[in-house]
Amino acid sequence: MAQVSAPKGRGGRRSLHIDMTPMVDLAFLLLTFFVLTTTINKKYALEIVKPEQDDGTKEPPMVKRERVLTLLLGDNDIIYYFLGDDAVKTTDYEPDGIKAVIKDAVAKRNDLIILIKPMRTSRYQNLVDIIDEMDTTYVKHYYVVKETAEDRAMIKE
C-alpha cells in the first residue's frame, strides 16, 4: 500500500512510499496461471513405415494380383488406377473420387494392398493428399513405389 509521510518541519516535502510486493505477487500469479494453462503446439506429422534397406539380392514377396490396387498419380491432379488385371480407369481427389474407389476396393477385399506410384509429372501435394486418404480410410497396407516404363505405357494407351 502507499504511505504518505508527514513532513517533520515547516514546508518540507512529503515523501511517498509505494509497497510493490502485492503487484509483484499478482504478476507472478498471472504468469504461473498462463504458463500452466497453455498447451504446447505439437507439429502433426504422419508417420510412414519405411522398409529396411537391402543390397538388392532379396526377392520382393509374391502377392496375388487380385489383392493389389495400383494408384498412378498423374499430372493435372488425375489418378489412374486399376485393381489386379482390370482396365486402367481415372479419377480425381474429390470425396466421391479416390476415396470412394478405395472404400469400394476395401469392401470387396479386406486384405487389400495399395501401391502408390507418383509419376514424374505429379505434384508433391498429390502424394500428400493420397497418403492422407490412406489414413482417413484406415488402409493398413500401402506402399509408395517408383513408377515403371510399363506404367507409363499403360497411361499412354
C-alpha positions as CSV (number, residue, x, y, z in Angstrom):
1,M,0.0,0.0,0.0
2,A,1.1,3.6,-0.5
3,Q,2.0,5.6,2.6
4,V,2.4,9.3,2.8
5,S,4.7,10.6,5.4
6,A,4.0,13.9,7.0
7,P,6.9,16.4,7.0
8,K,8.9,16.8,10.2
9,G,9.4,20.5,9.8
10,R,7.9,23.5,8.1
11,G,7.5,23.5,4.4
12,G,9.2,20.1,3.9
13,R,8.5,17.7,1.1
14,R,6.1,14.9,1.6
15,S,7.6,11.6,0.7
16,L,5.6,8.8,-0.9
17,H,6.5,5.2,-0.3
18,I,4.7,2.6,-2.6
19,D,4.9,-1.1,-1.5
20,M,5.3,-3.1,-4.7
21,T,5.0,-6.5,-3.1
22,P,1.3,-7.1,-3.9
23,M,1.8,-6.1,-7.6
24,V,4.8,-8.4,-7.9
25,D,2.8,-11.3,-6.3
26,L,0.0,-10.7,-8.7
27,A,2.3,-10.6,-11.7
28,F,3.9,-14.0,-10.7
29,L,0.4,-15.5,-10.1
30,L,-0.7,-14.4,-13.6
31,L,2.5,-15.7,-15.2
32,T,2.2,-19.0,-13.4
33,F,-1.5,-19.3,-14.4
34,F,-0.8,-18.6,-18.1
35,V,2.2,-20.9,-18.3
36,L,0.3,-23.8,-16.7
37,T,-2.9,-23.4,-18.7
38,T,-1.5,-23.1,-22.2
39,T,-0.9,-26.1,-24.4
40,I,2.3,-26.5,-26.3
41,N,1.5,-26.9,-30.0
42,K,2.9,-30.2,-31.3
43,K,3.6,-30.5,-35.0
44,Y,1.4,-33.1,-36.7
45,A,3.3,-35.5,-38.8
46,L,2.0,-38.6,-40.4
47,E,4.4,-41.5,-39.8
48,I,5.3,-43.7,-42.7
49,V,6.8,-47.0,-42.1
50,K,9.9,-47.4,-44.4
51,P,11.2,-50.8,-45.3
52,E,14.7,-51.9,-44.3
53,Q,17.4,-51.2,-46.9
54,D,18.7,-54.3,-48.6
55,D,21.5,-54.8,-51.1
56,G,19.1,-55.8,-53.9
57,T,19.6,-59.5,-53.6
58,K,16.3,-60.2,-51.8
59,E,13.3,-61.0,-53.9
60,P,10.2,-59.0,-53.1
61,P,7.3,-61.0,-51.6
62,M,4.9,-62.5,-54.1
63,V,1.3,-61.3,-53.9
64,K,-1.8,-62.2,-55.9
65,R,-2.7,-59.6,-58.5
66,E,-6.3,-59.6,-57.2
67,R,-5.2,-58.2,-53.9
68,V,-3.3,-55.2,-55.4
69,L,-4.8,-51.8,-56.2
70,T,-2.4,-49.7,-58.1
71,L,-2.7,-45.9,-58.0
72,L,-0.7,-43.9,-60.5
73,L,-0.6,-40.2,-59.6
74,G,-0.5,-38.3,-62.9
75,D,-0.4,-34.6,-63.8
76,N,-3.3,-32.2,-63.5
77,D,-4.5,-34.0,-60.3
78,I,-5.6,-37.1,-62.2
79,I,-5.2,-40.5,-60.6
80,Y,-5.0,-43.6,-62.8
81,Y,-6.0,-46.8,-61.0
82,F,-6.5,-50.5,-61.6
83,L,-7.3,-53.4,-59.4
84,G,-5.5,-56.6,-60.4
85,D,-5.8,-57.2,-64.2
86,D,-8.7,-54.7,-64.7
87,A,-8.5,-51.9,-67.2
88,V,-7.0,-48.6,-66.2
89,K,-9.5,-46.0,-65.0
90,T,-9.2,-42.4,-64.0
91,T,-10.5,-40.4,-61.0
92,D,-9.6,-37.3,-59.0
93,Y,-9.1,-36.2,-55.4
94,E,-12.7,-35.3,-54.8
95,P,-14.6,-37.1,-52.0
96,D,-16.6,-39.1,-54.5
97,G,-13.4,-39.8,-56.4
98,I,-10.5,-41.7,-55.0
99,K,-12.0,-42.1,-51.5
100,A,-14.9,-43.9,-53.0
101,V,-12.6,-46.1,-55.1
102,I,-10.6,-47.0,-52.1
103,K,-13.6,-47.7,-49.9
104,D,-15.2,-49.9,-52.6
105,A,-11.9,-51.9,-53.1
106,V,-11.5,-52.4,-49.3
107,A,-15.2,-53.5,-49.1
108,K,-14.5,-56.2,-51.8
109,R,-11.2,-57.4,-50.2
110,N,-10.2,-56.6,-46.7
111,D,-6.6,-57.9,-47.3
112,L,-6.1,-55.3,-50.0
113,I,-2.6,-53.9,-50.7
114,I,-2.3,-50.5,-52.3
115,L,0.7,-49.5,-54.4
116,I,1.0,-45.7,-54.8
117,K,3.2,-44.7,-57.8
118,P,3.8,-41.0,-58.1
119,M,4.6,-40.1,-61.7
120,R,7.3,-37.6,-62.7
121,T,4.6,-35.1,-63.7
122,S,2.7,-35.3,-60.5
123,R,2.9,-32.7,-57.7
124,Y,4.2,-33.4,-54.2
125,Q,0.9,-32.3,-52.9
126,N,-0.8,-35.2,-54.7
127,L,1.4,-37.6,-52.8
128,V,0.5,-35.9,-49.5
129,D,-3.2,-36.0,-50.4
130,I,-3.2,-39.7,-51.3
131,I,-1.4,-40.6,-48.1
132,D,-4.0,-38.6,-46.1
133,E,-6.7,-40.6,-47.9
134,M,-4.9,-43.8,-46.8
135,D,-5.0,-42.6,-43.2
136,T,-8.7,-41.5,-43.3
137,T,-9.9,-44.7,-45.0
138,Y,-7.9,-46.8,-42.5
139,V,-5.9,-48.7,-45.1
140,K,-3.2,-50.7,-43.4
141,H,-1.1,-51.9,-46.2
142,Y,0.0,-49.3,-48.7
143,Y,3.4,-48.7,-50.3
144,V,4.9,-45.8,-52.2
145,V,6.9,-47.3,-55.1
146,K,8.6,-45.9,-58.2
147,E,6.8,-45.8,-61.5
148,T,7.9,-48.2,-64.2
149,A,8.1,-48.0,-68.0
150,E,5.1,-50.3,-68.1
151,D,3.1,-47.9,-66.0
152,R,3.9,-45.0,-68.4
153,A,2.9,-47.2,-71.4
154,M,-0.5,-48.1,-69.8
155,I,-1.3,-44.5,-69.3
156,K,-0.5,-43.6,-72.9
157,E,-2.9,-46.2,-74.1
